């Protein structure tokens, strides 16, 4: 029986993702061969104290829970917008932890990011060097030490094959045919080149992509299977004839600080969640989750934070820093007030008229 909500926002891990109903007919994917989802401990880089803490302490609103579940049910990306410090990037870690989706794949966007960067990276120079090394090996007289090599898709045995010099990126790994969704964070998509959102449209709509280098190399082998490295791990995964198609569409979160508008074609393919600055009740819950029950001075700082936030942008972590130091530094009241003011400078002028 289908489960709603699959994601509850309670921060209690469970296997509810297995009760997700079948996707809409237009979002049904059949990629293969099917791969088991990696264990949460498979990517050691994903287990930094910061990421773990954010996943365990995230305080989801009712609207957040509803729209996360809508994205999961519809197999659509979730576009999360809002001012800095509202927990946009933390959301994906909380969902991945609760639903046991394994390590979060993360793609940090810059003005130079391209779709190719997210799908895979190929190093032809290292392959050329490996081919030369193999050709110069003493006793090698069969002529296979060049670009072709022997075995696999053009050199799996001698190390000069394409697959030895190619690694899937975060997006490319998320679209592998796993038996359950992977979690992918595409962080600060508004910093990208103007073309990137449109470039993402086809890949996210079709749930598949090609690796031209492997497509060409697959013609040299009977089965056309290449074993390539996936993002965040040293394990290899099979890619058949250079084509990757997902089976369980990944839980994709794209974050934006609202610095630009996106084309309508991109927006209609996403579920959109706008995070606002938290109110006093939500702020108290956040402080409680991170630092325990707020004391009298912490509540004073919360009130001060709320009163100042209408005139400019403030981030929740600024408040958490001030409360932590107030509890730990042993300063007198006057010093604490001055320090709190210095720790909570405005990040910019607020464009919101409905912050609370």
Secondary structure in CASP SS format (residue, H / E / C, confidence):
PFRMAT SS
TARGET T0000
AUTHOR 0000-0000-0000
METHOD secondary structure of the structure
MODEL  1
X C 1.00
X C 1.00
X C 1.00
X C 1.00
X C 1.00
X C 1.00
X C 1.00
X C 1.00
X C 1.00
X C 1.00
X C 1.00
X C 1.00
X C 1.00
X C 1.00
X C 1.00
X H 1.00
X H 1.00
X H 1.00
X H 1.00
X C 1.00
X C 1.00
X C 1.00
X C 1.00
X C 1.00
X H 1.00
X H 1.00
X H 1.00
X C 1.00
X C 1.00
X C 1.00
X C 1.00
X C 1.00
X C 1.00
X C 1.00
X E 1.00
X C 1.00
X C 1.00
X C 1.00
X C 1.00
X C 1.00
X C 1.00
X C 1.00
X C 1.00
X H 1.00
X H 1.00
X H 1.00
X H 1.00
X C 1.00
X H 1.00
X H 1.00
X H 1.00
X H 1.00
X H 1.00
X H 1.00
X H 1.00
X H 1.00
X H 1.00
X C 1.00
X C 1.00
X C 1.00
X C 1.00
X H 1.00
X H 1.00
X H 1.00
X H 1.00
X H 1.00
X H 1.00
X H 1.00
X H 1.00
X H 1.00
X H 1.00
X H 1.00
X H 1.00
X H 1.00
X C 1.00
X C 1.00
X E 1.00
X E 1.00
X E 1.00
X E 1.00
X E 1.00
X E 1.00
X C 1.00
X C 1.00
X C 1.00
X C 1.00
X C 1.00
X H 1.00
X H 1.00
X H 1.00
X H 1.00
X H 1.00
X H 1.00
X H 1.00
X H 1.00
X H 1.00
X H 1.00
X H 1.00
X H 1.00
X C 1.00
X C 1.00
X C 1.00
X C 1.00
X C 1.00
X E 1.00
X E 1.00
X E 1.00
X E 1.00
X C 1.00
X C 1.00
X C 1.00
X C 1.00
X C 1.00
X C 1.00
X H 1.00
X H 1.00
X H 1.00
X H 1.00
X H 1.00
X E 1.00
X E 1.00
X E 1.00
X C 1.00
X H 1.00
X H 1.00
X H 1.00
X H 1.00
X H 1.00
X H 1.00
X H 1.00
X H 1.00
X H 1.00
X H 1.00
X H 1.00
X H 1.00
X C 1.00
X C 1.00
X C 1.00
X C 1.00
X C 1.00
X C 1.00
X C 1.00
X C 1.00
X C 1.00
X C 1.00
X C 1.00
X C 1.00
X C 1.00
X C 1.00
X C 1.00
X C 1.00
X C 1.00
X C 1.00
X C 1.00
X C 1.00
X C 1.00
X C 1.00
X C 1.00
X C 1.00
X C 1.00
X C 1.00
X H 1.00
X H 1.00
X H 1.00
X H 1.00
X E 1.00
X E 1.00
X E 1.00
X C 1.00
X H 1.00
X H 1.00
X H 1.00
X H 1.00
X H 1.00
X C 1.00
X C 1.00
X C 1.00
X E 1.00
X C 1.00
X C 1.00
X C 1.00
X C 1.00
X E 1.00
X E 1.00
X E 1.00
X E 1.00
X E 1.00
X C 1.00
X H 1.00
X H 1.00
X H 1.00
X C 1.00
X C 1.00
X C 1.00
X C 1.00
X H 1.00
X H 1.00
X H 1.00
X H 1.00
X H 1.00
X H 1.00
X H 1.00
X H 1.00
X H 1.00
X H 1.00
X H 1.00
X C 1.00
X E 1.00
X E 1.00
X E 1.00
X C 1.00
X H 1.00
X H 1.00
X H 1.00
X H 1.00
X H 1.00
X H 1.00
X H 1.00
X H 1.00
X H 1.00
X C 1.00
X C 1.00
X C 1.00
X C 1.00
X E 1.00
X E 1.00
X E 1.00
X E 1.00
X E 1.00
X C 1.00
X C 1.00
X C 1.00
X C 1.00
X C 1.00
X C 1.00
X E 1.00
X E 1.00
X E 1.00
X E 1.00
X E 1.00
X C 1.00
X C 1.00
X E 1.00
X E 1.00
X E 1.00
X C 1.00
X C 1.00
X C 1.00
X C 1.00
X C 1.00
X E 1.00
X E 1.00
X E 1.00
X E 1.00
X E 1.00
X E 1.00
X C 1.00
X C 1.00
X C 1.00
X C 1.00
X C 1.00
X C 1.00
X C 1.00
X H 1.00
X H 1.00
X H 1.00
X H 1.00
X C 1.00
X C 1.00
X E 1.00
X E 1.00
X E 1.00
X E 1.00
X E 1.00
X E 1.00
X C 1.00
X C 1.00
X C 1.00
X C 1.00
X H 1.00
X H 1.00
X H 1.00
X H 1.00
X H 1.00
X H 1.00
X H 1.00
X H 1.00
X H 1.00
X H 1.00
X H 1.00
X H 1.00
X C 1.00
X C 1.00
X C 1.00
X C 1.00
X H 1.00
X H 1.00
X H 1.00
X H 1.00
X H 1.00
X H 1.00
X H 1.00
X H 1.00
X H 1.00
X H 1.00
X H 1.00
X H 1.00
X H 1.00
X H 1.00
X C 1.00
X C 1.00
X C 1.00
X C 1.00
X C 1.00
X C 1.00
X H 1.00
X H 1.00
X H 1.00
X H 1.00
X H 1.00
X H 1.00
X H 1.00
X H 1.00
X H 1.00
X H 1.00
X H 1.00
X H 1.00
X H 1.00
X C 1.00
X C 1.00
X C 1.00
X C 1.00
X H 1.00
X H 1.00
X H 1.00
X H 1.00
X H 1.00
X H 1.00
X H 1.00
X H 1.00
X H 1.00
X H 1.00
X H 1.00
X C 1.00
X C 1.00
X C 1.00
X C 1.00
X C 1.00
X C 1.00
X C 1.00
X C 1.00
X C 1.00
X C 1.00
X C 1.00
X C 1.00
X C 1.00
END
